[in-house]
Amino acid sequence: MEHAIYAFATLFVTIGPIDVASLFIALSFNANARSRQQMALRGTTIGAGILLVFALGGEALLQVLGISMPAFRFAGGILLMLLAIDMVFARHSGLSGITPTEGEEASSKQDISVFPLAVPLIAGPGAIASVILLMGEAEGNLPGQLVVLSMLVLVLLLTLLALLAAGRIVDLFGVTGVNVITRVLGIILAALAAQYLLDGLSKSGVLNASG
């Protein structure tokens, strides 16, 4: 149960359904309701496919590249810490959302389901790093890996629901409310990132050697 809560919290914070929904409504304001629904479903499906590929094959890819899990855990911790800083200060960089240049490109497109919705809003760097790290922690533990995959599917379903109800969510919380929620989640993510950094150092032997 504790592992499920930990996996859910990590994935919920890094994917950020409410953040994704608020950006989605801003980028799709010219589309009608039916088009929005189609883009939401298509974007979530594509994003889910990308995250599942990395969840199932990410560790094998690291082995091919000669990257150890402690090294990736440390690098992932740095990446998630940068994402947490973005969230706490309620700013959107290439990690937590899209850059201004990408926003201009997306606003001129009829269909934003692939870019920027699927990538990088749903399957962004932080989310990809998280699924690889969570699956790596459950290595050799099939029930544990199934829990991670189940939590990933659950968060993606919540993301889809948030996208379908994007207008209502923004109206309910407002921009300030969304930013407050984002900041609170950013603090939680910062703590998770710090834990990844410490775990990476510990399992690499650096902390033990220095002690």
VENVENBEL-V463173 format. One record per backbone hydrogen bond with DSSP energy under -0.5 kcal/mol. NH is the residue of the N-H (numbers start at 1). CO is the residue of the C=O. E is the energy in kcal/mol with one decimal. If there is no record, write none. Layout:
nh=[NH:NH]
co=[CO:CO]
e=[E:E]
This chain:
nh=[5:6:7:8:9:10:11:12:13:14:15:16:20:21:22:23:24:25:26:27:28:29:31:36:37:38:39:40:41:42:43:44:45:46:47:48:49:50:51:52:53:54:55:56:57:58:61:62:63:64:65:66:66:67:68:72:73:74:75:76:77:78:79:80:81:82:83:84:85:86:87:88:89:90:91:93:97:103:104:105:106:107:108:108:109:112:117:118:119:121:122:123:124:128:129:130:131:132:133:134:135:136:137:138:139:141:142:145:146:147:148:149:150:151:152:153:154:155:156:157:158:159:160:161:162:163:164:165:166:169:170:171:172:173:174:177:178:179:180:181:182:183:184:185:186:187:188:189:190:191:192:193:194:195:196:197:198:199:200:201:202:203:204:205:205:206:207:209:210:211]
co=[1:2:3:4:5:6:7:8:9:10:11:12:16:17:18:19:20:21:22:23:24:26:28:32:33:34:35:36:37:38:39:40:41:42:43:44:45:46:47:48:49:50:51:52:53:54:57:58:59:60:61:62:63:62:66:68:69:70:71:72:73:74:75:76:77:78:79:80:81:82:83:84:85:87:86:91:93:99:100:101:102:103:104:105:106:110:112:113:114:116:117:118:122:124:125:126:127:128:129:130:131:132:133:134:136:138:140:141:142:143:144:145:146:147:148:149:150:151:152:153:154:155:156:157:158:159:160:161:163:165:166:167:168:169:170:173:174:175:176:177:178:179:180:181:182:183:184:185:186:187:188:189:190:191:192:193:194:195:196:197:198:199:200:201:202:201:201:205:206:207]
e=[-2.3:-2.4:-2.6:-2.7:-2.8:-2.2:-2.4:-3.0:-2.2:-2.2:-2.6:-2.1:-2.8:-2.3:-2.2:-2.1:-2.5:-2.3:-1.2:-2.1:-1.7:-0.6:-1.6:-2.3:-2.1:-2.2:-2.7:-2.7:-2.4:-2.7:-2.9:-2.2:-2.1:-2.5:-2.6:-2.6:-2.2:-2.2:-2.3:-2.5:-2.0:-2.0:-2.3:-2.4:-2.5:-2.0:-2.0:-2.0:-2.0:-2.1:-2.0:-0.5:-0.8:-3.1:-0.5:-2.2:-2.8:-2.2:-2.5:-3.2:-2.0:-1.9:-2.3:-2.8:-2.1:-2.2:-2.0:-2.5:-2.2:-2.0:-2.2:-2.7:-2.0:-1.2:-2.5:-0.6:-1.6:-2.5:-2.2:-1.9:-2.7:-2.4:-0.8:-0.6:-1.6:-0.5:-2.1:-1.7:-2.2:-2.4:-1.8:-3.2:-1.2:-2.5:-2.4:-2.1:-2.3:-1.8:-2.4:-2.9:-2.2:-2.2:-2.2:-1.1:-1.4:-2.3:-0.6:-2.3:-2.5:-1.9:-1.9:-2.5:-2.4:-2.5:-2.2:-2.4:-2.3:-2.6:-2.3:-2.3:-2.3:-2.1:-2.3:-2.4:-2.4:-2.3:-2.5:-1.6:-1.3:-2.3:-2.4:-2.1:-2.5:-2.8:-2.4:-1.2:-2.2:-2.2:-2.2:-2.3:-2.4:-2.3:-2.2:-2.4:-2.0:-1.7:-1.6:-2.5:-2.1:-1.6:-2.0:-2.8:-2.2:-1.8:-2.1:-2.3:-2.4:-2.7:-2.6:-2.2:-2.6:-2.9:-1.1:-0.5:-1.0:-1.3:-1.1:-2.4:-2.2:-1.6]
